[in-house]
Amino acid sequence: MASDSTPEIDGQDIINSYILSREKIYSLRRGGAIKRLPRITTAEIHDKSKANVFVKALAVIQVFWICVQVIVRSAKGLTISQLELVVTAFSLCVIITY
C-alpha cells in the first residue's frame, strides 16, 4: 500500500506505478536521484506519430463515404438511423478539426 505522498495506480498493465508531479521531479533532481532530464526534440515527437499519410487518407475516404451515404439515402427518401447521423456529425467535426 502506498503512502499519501506517492499515489499508487492499480490496473491491468500498471501495478505499483507512481505519478510524479512537477515538484517531485524537481526535488528528485535537486537531491541527485535524477542526474539529468531527457532532451526530447520536436522531430523525435513527430517521428513517434502513428498516423502516416496512408492512414490519414483512409480516414478522409471513410468520412467522405459515410457523408455520401447519408446524403444519398436522404435524397432517395430512405430512413437514416441515429447511428448514421451521429457518425456523420462526428465525421464533420473531424473534418473541421483536421
Phi and psi in radians as a Rosetta constraint file:
Dihedral C 1 N 2 CA 2 C 2 CIRCULARHARMONIC -1.540 0.35
Dihedral N 2 CA 2 C 2 N 3 CIRCULARHARMONIC 2.675 0.35
Dihedral C 2 N 3 CA 3 C 3 CIRCULARHARMONIC -1.404 0.35
Dihedral N 3 CA 3 C 3 N 4 CIRCULARHARMONIC 3.040 0.35
Dihedral C 3 N 4 CA 4 C 4 CIRCULARHARMONIC -1.140 0.35
Dihedral N 4 CA 4 C 4 N 5 CIRCULARHARMONIC -0.475 0.35
Dihedral C 4 N 5 CA 5 C 5 CIRCULARHARMONIC -1.345 0.35
Dihedral N 5 CA 5 C 5 N 6 CIRCULARHARMONIC -0.353 0.35
Dihedral C 5 N 6 CA 6 C 6 CIRCULARHARMONIC -2.260 0.35
Dihedral N 6 CA 6 C 6 N 7 CIRCULARHARMONIC 1.597 0.35
Dihedral C 6 N 7 CA 7 C 7 CIRCULARHARMONIC -1.136 0.35
Dihedral N 7 CA 7 C 7 N 8 CIRCULARHARMONIC 2.494 0.35
Dihedral C 7 N 8 CA 8 C 8 CIRCULARHARMONIC -1.813 0.35
Dihedral N 8 CA 8 C 8 N 9 CIRCULARHARMONIC 2.423 0.35
Dihedral C 8 N 9 CA 9 C 9 CIRCULARHARMONIC -1.921 0.35
Dihedral N 9 CA 9 C 9 N 10 CIRCULARHARMONIC 2.171 0.35
Dihedral C 9 N 10 CA 10 C 10 CIRCULARHARMONIC -1.902 0.35
Dihedral N 10 CA 10 C 10 N 11 CIRCULARHARMONIC 2.295 0.35
Dihedral C 10 N 11 CA 11 C 11 CIRCULARHARMONIC -2.856 0.35
Dihedral N 11 CA 11 C 11 N 12 CIRCULARHARMONIC -3.059 0.35
Dihedral C 11 N 12 CA 12 C 12 CIRCULARHARMONIC -1.178 0.35
Dihedral N 12 CA 12 C 12 N 13 CIRCULARHARMONIC -0.795 0.35
Dihedral C 12 N 13 CA 13 C 13 CIRCULARHARMONIC -1.779 0.35
Dihedral N 13 CA 13 C 13 N 14 CIRCULARHARMONIC -0.359 0.35
Dihedral C 13 N 14 CA 14 C 14 CIRCULARHARMONIC -2.001 0.35
Dihedral N 14 CA 14 C 14 N 15 CIRCULARHARMONIC 1.918 0.35
Dihedral C 14 N 15 CA 15 C 15 CIRCULARHARMONIC -2.207 0.35
Dihedral N 15 CA 15 C 15 N 16 CIRCULARHARMONIC 2.307 0.35
Dihedral C 15 N 16 CA 16 C 16 CIRCULARHARMONIC 1.041 0.35
Dihedral N 16 CA 16 C 16 N 17 CIRCULARHARMONIC 0.638 0.35
Dihedral C 16 N 17 CA 17 C 17 CIRCULARHARMONIC -1.653 0.35
Dihedral N 17 CA 17 C 17 N 18 CIRCULARHARMONIC 2.779 0.35
Dihedral C 17 N 18 CA 18 C 18 CIRCULARHARMONIC -2.216 0.35
Dihedral N 18 CA 18 C 18 N 19 CIRCULARHARMONIC 2.559 0.35
Dihedral C 18 N 19 CA 19 C 19 CIRCULARHARMONIC -1.688 0.35
Dihedral N 19 CA 19 C 19 N 20 CIRCULARHARMONIC 2.176 0.35
Dihedral C 19 N 20 CA 20 C 20 CIRCULARHARMONIC -1.800 0.35
Dihedral N 20 CA 20 C 20 N 21 CIRCULARHARMONIC 2.181 0.35
Dihedral C 20 N 21 CA 21 C 21 CIRCULARHARMONIC -1.426 0.35
Dihedral N 21 CA 21 C 21 N 22 CIRCULARHARMONIC 2.966 0.35
Dihedral C 21 N 22 CA 22 C 22 CIRCULARHARMONIC -1.027 0.35
Dihedral N 22 CA 22 C 22 N 23 CIRCULARHARMONIC -0.709 0.35
Dihedral C 22 N 23 CA 23 C 23 CIRCULARHARMONIC -1.146 0.35
Dihedral N 23 CA 23 C 23 N 24 CIRCULARHARMONIC -0.694 0.35
Dihedral C 23 N 24 CA 24 C 24 CIRCULARHARMONIC -1.166 0.35
Dihedral N 24 CA 24 C 24 N 25 CIRCULARHARMONIC -0.675 0.35
Dihedral C 24 N 25 CA 25 C 25 CIRCULARHARMONIC -1.113 0.35
Dihedral N 25 CA 25 C 25 N 26 CIRCULARHARMONIC -0.769 0.35
Dihedral C 25 N 26 CA 26 C 26 CIRCULARHARMONIC -1.121 0.35
Dihedral N 26 CA 26 C 26 N 27 CIRCULARHARMONIC -0.680 0.35
Dihedral C 26 N 27 CA 27 C 27 CIRCULARHARMONIC -1.204 0.35
Dihedral N 27 CA 27 C 27 N 28 CIRCULARHARMONIC -0.648 0.35
Dihedral C 27 N 28 CA 28 C 28 CIRCULARHARMONIC -1.135 0.35
Dihedral N 28 CA 28 C 28 N 29 CIRCULARHARMONIC -0.643 0.35
Dihedral C 28 N 29 CA 29 C 29 CIRCULARHARMONIC -1.163 0.35
Dihedral N 29 CA 29 C 29 N 30 CIRCULARHARMONIC -0.777 0.35
Dihedral C 29 N 30 CA 30 C 30 CIRCULARHARMONIC -1.139 0.35
Dihedral N 30 CA 30 C 30 N 31 CIRCULARHARMONIC -0.623 0.35
Dihedral C 30 N 31 CA 31 C 31 CIRCULARHARMONIC -1.347 0.35
Dihedral N 31 CA 31 C 31 N 32 CIRCULARHARMONIC -0.185 0.35
Dihedral C 31 N 32 CA 32 C 32 CIRCULARHARMONIC 1.620 0.35
Dihedral N 32 CA 32 C 32 N 33 CIRCULARHARMONIC 0.027 0.35
Dihedral C 32 N 33 CA 33 C 33 CIRCULARHARMONIC -1.236 0.35
Dihedral N 33 CA 33 C 33 N 34 CIRCULARHARMONIC -0.528 0.35
Dihedral C 33 N 34 CA 34 C 34 CIRCULARHARMONIC -1.991 0.35
Dihedral N 34 CA 34 C 34 N 35 CIRCULARHARMONIC 2.027 0.35
Dihedral C 34 N 35 CA 35 C 35 CIRCULARHARMONIC -1.217 0.35
Dihedral N 35 CA 35 C 35 N 36 CIRCULARHARMONIC -0.826 0.35
Dihedral C 35 N 36 CA 36 C 36 CIRCULARHARMONIC -2.651 0.35
Dihedral N 36 CA 36 C 36 N 37 CIRCULARHARMONIC 2.657 0.35
Dihedral C 36 N 37 CA 37 C 37 CIRCULARHARMONIC -1.441 0.35
Dihedral N 37 CA 37 C 37 N 38 CIRCULARHARMONIC 2.580 0.35
Dihedral C 37 N 38 CA 38 C 38 CIRCULARHARMONIC -1.187 0.35
Dihedral N 38 CA 38 C 38 N 39 CIRCULARHARMONIC 2.580 0.35
Dihedral C 38 N 39 CA 39 C 39 CIRCULARHARMONIC -1.792 0.35
Dihedral N 39 CA 39 C 39 N 40 CIRCULARHARMONIC 1.930 0.35
Dihedral C 39 N 40 CA 40 C 40 CIRCULARHARMONIC -1.987 0.35
Dihedral N 40 CA 40 C 40 N 41 CIRCULARHARMONIC 2.129 0.35
Dihedral C 40 N 41 CA 41 C 41 CIRCULARHARMONIC -1.546 0.35
Dihedral N 41 CA 41 C 41 N 42 CIRCULARHARMONIC 2.852 0.35
Dihedral C 41 N 42 CA 42 C 42 CIRCULARHARMONIC -1.093 0.35
Dihedral N 42 CA 42 C 42 N 43 CIRCULARHARMONIC -0.640 0.35
Dihedral C 42 N 43 CA 43 C 43 CIRCULARHARMONIC -1.087 0.35
Dihedral N 43 CA 43 C 43 N 44 CIRCULARHARMONIC -0.680 0.35
Dihedral C 43 N 44 CA 44 C 44 CIRCULARHARMONIC -1.152 0.35
Dihedral N 44 CA 44 C 44 N 45 CIRCULARHARMONIC -0.660 0.35
Dihedral C 44 N 45 CA 45 C 45 CIRCULARHARMONIC -1.144 0.35
Dihedral N 45 CA 45 C 45 N 46 CIRCULARHARMONIC -0.790 0.35
Dihedral C 45 N 46 CA 46 C 46 CIRCULARHARMONIC -1.163 0.35
Dihedral N 46 CA 46 C 46 N 47 CIRCULARHARMONIC -0.543 0.35
Dihedral C 46 N 47 CA 47 C 47 CIRCULARHARMONIC -1.141 0.35
Dihedral N 47 CA 47 C 47 N 48 CIRCULARHARMONIC -0.531 0.35
Dihedral C 47 N 48 CA 48 C 48 CIRCULARHARMONIC -1.417 0.35
Dihedral N 48 CA 48 C 48 N 49 CIRCULARHARMONIC -0.099 0.35
Dihedral C 48 N 49 CA 49 C 49 CIRCULARHARMONIC -1.079 0.35
Dihedral N 49 CA 49 C 49 N 50 CIRCULARHARMONIC 2.313 0.35
Dihedral C 49 N 50 CA 50 C 50 CIRCULARHARMONIC -1.505 0.35
Dihedral N 50 CA 50 C 50 N 51 CIRCULARHARMONIC -0.290 0.35
Dihedral C 50 N 51 CA 51 C 51 CIRCULARHARMONIC -1.636 0.35
Dihedral N 51 CA 51 C 51 N 52 CIRCULARHARMONIC 1.823 0.35
Dihedral C 51 N 52 CA 52 C 52 CIRCULARHARMONIC -1.656 0.35
Dihedral N 52 CA 52 C 52 N 53 CIRCULARHARMONIC -3.050 0.35
Dihedral C 52 N 53 CA 53 C 53 CIRCULARHARMONIC -1.088 0.35
Dihedral N 53 CA 53 C 53 N 54 CIRCULARHARMONIC -0.695 0.35
Dihedral C 53 N 54 CA 54 C 54 CIRCULARHARMONIC -1.076 0.35
Dihedral N 54 CA 54 C 54 N 55 CIRCULARHARMONIC -0.798 0.35
Dihedral C 54 N 55 CA 55 C 55 CIRCULARHARMONIC -1.132 0.35
Dihedral N 55 CA 55 C 55 N 56 CIRCULARHARMONIC -0.737 0.35
Dihedral C 55 N 56 CA 56 C 56 CIRCULARHARMONIC -1.129 0.35
Dihedral N 56 CA 56 C 56 N 57 CIRCULARHARMONIC -0.734 0.35
Dihedral C 56 N 57 CA 57 C 57 CIRCULARHARMONIC -1.122 0.35
Dihedral N 57 CA 57 C 57 N 58 CIRCULARHARMONIC -0.715 0.35
Dihedral C 57 N 58 CA 58 C 58 CIRCULARHARMONIC -1.096 0.35
Dihedral N 58 CA 58 C 58 N 59 CIRCULARHARMONIC -0.717 0.35
Dihedral C 58 N 59 CA 59 C 59 CIRCULARHARMONIC -1.123 0.35
Dihedral N 59 CA 59 C 59 N 60 CIRCULARHARMONIC -0.726 0.35
Dihedral C 59 N 60 CA 60 C 60 CIRCULARHARMONIC -1.124 0.35
Dihedral N 60 CA 60 C 60 N 61 CIRCULARHARMONIC -0.718 0.35
Dihedral C 60 N 61 CA 61 C 61 CIRCULARHARMONIC -1.098 0.35
Dihedral N 61 CA 61 C 61 N 62 CIRCULARHARMONIC -0.752 0.35
Dihedral C 61 N 62 CA 62 C 62 CIRCULARHARMONIC -1.122 0.35
Dihedral N 62 CA 62 C 62 N 63 CIRCULARHARMONIC -0.725 0.35
Dihedral C 62 N 63 CA 63 C 63 CIRCULARHARMONIC -1.117 0.35
Dihedral N 63 CA 63 C 63 N 64 CIRCULARHARMONIC -0.785 0.35
Dihedral C 63 N 64 CA 64 C 64 CIRCULARHARMONIC -1.054 0.35
Dihedral N 64 CA 64 C 64 N 65 CIRCULARHARMONIC -0.739 0.35
Dihedral C 64 N 65 CA 65 C 65 CIRCULARHARMONIC -1.115 0.35
Dihedral N 65 CA 65 C 65 N 66 CIRCULARHARMONIC -0.767 0.35
Dihedral C 65 N 66 CA 66 C 66 CIRCULARHARMONIC -1.182 0.35
Dihedral N 66 CA 66 C 66 N 67 CIRCULARHARMONIC -0.644 0.35
Dihedral C 66 N 67 CA 67 C 67 CIRCULARHARMONIC -1.125 0.35
Dihedral N 67 CA 67 C 67 N 68 CIRCULARHARMONIC -0.758 0.35
Dihedral C 67 N 68 CA 68 C 68 CIRCULARHARMONIC -1.099 0.35
Dihedral N 68 CA 68 C 68 N 69 CIRCULARHARMONIC -0.745 0.35
Dihedral C 68 N 69 CA 69 C 69 CIRCULARHARMONIC -1.040 0.35
Dihedral N 69 CA 69 C 69 N 70 CIRCULARHARMONIC -0.809 0.35
Dihedral C 69 N 70 CA 70 C 70 CIRCULARHARMONIC -1.153 0.35
Dihedral N 70 CA 70 C 70 N 71 CIRCULARHARMONIC -0.715 0.35
Dihedral C 70 N 71 CA 71 C 71 CIRCULARHARMONIC -1.128 0.35
Dihedral N 71 CA 71 C 71 N 72 CIRCULARHARMONIC -0.785 0.35
Dihedral C 71 N 72 CA 72 C 72 CIRCULARHARMONIC -1.160 0.35
Dihedral N 72 CA 72 C 72 N 73 CIRCULARHARMONIC -0.766 0.35
Dihedral C 72 N 73 CA 73 C 73 CIRCULARHARMONIC -1.072 0.35
Dihedral N 73 CA 73 C 73 N 74 CIRCULARHARMONIC -0.687 0.35
Dihedral C 73 N 74 CA 74 C 74 CIRCULARHARMONIC -1.176 0.35
Dihedral N 74 CA 74 C 74 N 75 CIRCULARHARMONIC -0.723 0.35
Dihedral C 74 N 75 CA 75 C 75 CIRCULARHARMONIC -1.145 0.35
Dihedral N 75 CA 75 C 75 N 76 CIRCULARHARMONIC -0.581 0.35
Dihedral C 75 N 76 CA 76 C 76 CIRCULARHARMONIC -1.468 0.35
Dihedral N 76 CA 76 C 76 N 77 CIRCULARHARMONIC -0.070 0.35
Dihedral C 76 N 77 CA 77 C 77 CIRCULARHARMONIC 1.409 0.35
Dihedral N 77 CA 77 C 77 N 78 CIRCULARHARMONIC 0.258 0.35
Dihedral C 77 N 78 CA 78 C 78 CIRCULARHARMONIC -1.416 0.35
Dihedral N 78 CA 78 C 78 N 79 CIRCULARHARMONIC 2.754 0.35
Dihedral C 78 N 79 CA 79 C 79 CIRCULARHARMONIC -1.302 0.35
Dihedral N 79 CA 79 C 79 N 80 CIRCULARHARMONIC 2.598 0.35
Dihedral C 79 N 80 CA 80 C 80 CIRCULARHARMONIC -2.105 0.35
Dihedral N 80 CA 80 C 80 N 81 CIRCULARHARMONIC 2.221 0.35
Dihedral C 80 N 81 CA 81 C 81 CIRCULARHARMONIC -1.318 0.35
Dihedral N 81 CA 81 C 81 N 82 CIRCULARHARMONIC 2.826 0.35
Dihedral C 81 N 82 CA 82 C 82 CIRCULARHARMONIC -1.127 0.35
Dihedral N 82 CA 82 C 82 N 83 CIRCULARHARMONIC -0.590 0.35
Dihedral C 82 N 83 CA 83 C 83 CIRCULARHARMONIC -1.087 0.35
Dihedral N 83 CA 83 C 83 N 84 CIRCULARHARMONIC -0.757 0.35
Dihedral C 83 N 84 CA 84 C 84 CIRCULARHARMONIC -1.095 0.35
Dihedral N 84 CA 84 C 84 N 85 CIRCULARHARMONIC -0.710 0.35
Dihedral C 84 N 85 CA 85 C 85 CIRCULARHARMONIC -1.131 0.35
Dihedral N 85 CA 85 C 85 N 86 CIRCULARHARMONIC -0.728 0.35
Dihedral C 85 N 86 CA 86 C 86 CIRCULARHARMONIC -1.164 0.35
Dihedral N 86 CA 86 C 86 N 87 CIRCULARHARMONIC -0.755 0.35
Dihedral C 86 N 87 CA 87 C 87 CIRCULARHARMONIC -1.076 0.35
Dihedral N 87 CA 87 C 87 N 88 CIRCULARHARMONIC -0.715 0.35
Dihedral C 87 N 88 CA 88 C 88 CIRCULARHARMONIC -1.127 0.35
Dihedral N 88 CA 88 C 88 N 89 CIRCULARHARMONIC -0.730 0.35
Dihedral C 88 N 89 CA 89 C 89 CIRCULARHARMONIC -1.104 0.35
Dihedral N 89 CA 89 C 89 N 90 CIRCULARHARMONIC -0.781 0.35
Dihedral C 89 N 90 CA 90 C 90 CIRCULARHARMONIC -1.123 0.35
Dihedral N 90 CA 90 C 90 N 91 CIRCULARHARMONIC -0.656 0.35
Dihedral C 90 N 91 CA 91 C 91 CIRCULARHARMONIC -1.107 0.35
Dihedral N 91 CA 91 C 91 N 92 CIRCULARHARMONIC -0.733 0.35
Dihedral C 91 N 92 CA 92 C 92 CIRCULARHARMONIC -1.130 0.35
Dihedral N 92 CA 92 C 92 N 93 CIRCULARHARMONIC -0.653 0.35
Dihedral C 92 N 93 CA 93 C 93 CIRCULARHARMONIC -1.124 0.35
Dihedral N 93 CA 93 C 93 N 94 CIRCULARHARMONIC -0.664 0.35
Dihedral C 93 N 94 CA 94 C 94 CIRCULARHARMONIC -1.113 0.35
Dihedral N 94 CA 94 C 94 N 95 CIRCULARHARMONIC -0.761 0.35
Dihedral C 94 N 95 CA 95 C 95 CIRCULARHARMONIC -1.065 0.35
Dihedral N 95 CA 95 C 95 N 96 CIRCULARHARMONIC -0.767 0.35
Dihedral C 95 N 96 CA 96 C 96 CIRCULARHARMONIC -1.105 0.35
Dihedral N 96 CA 96 C 96 N 97 CIRCULARHARMONIC -0.729 0.35
Dihedral C 96 N 97 CA 97 C 97 CIRCULARHARMONIC -1.256 0.35
Dihedral N 97 CA 97 C 97 N 98 CIRCULARHARMONIC -0.660 0.35
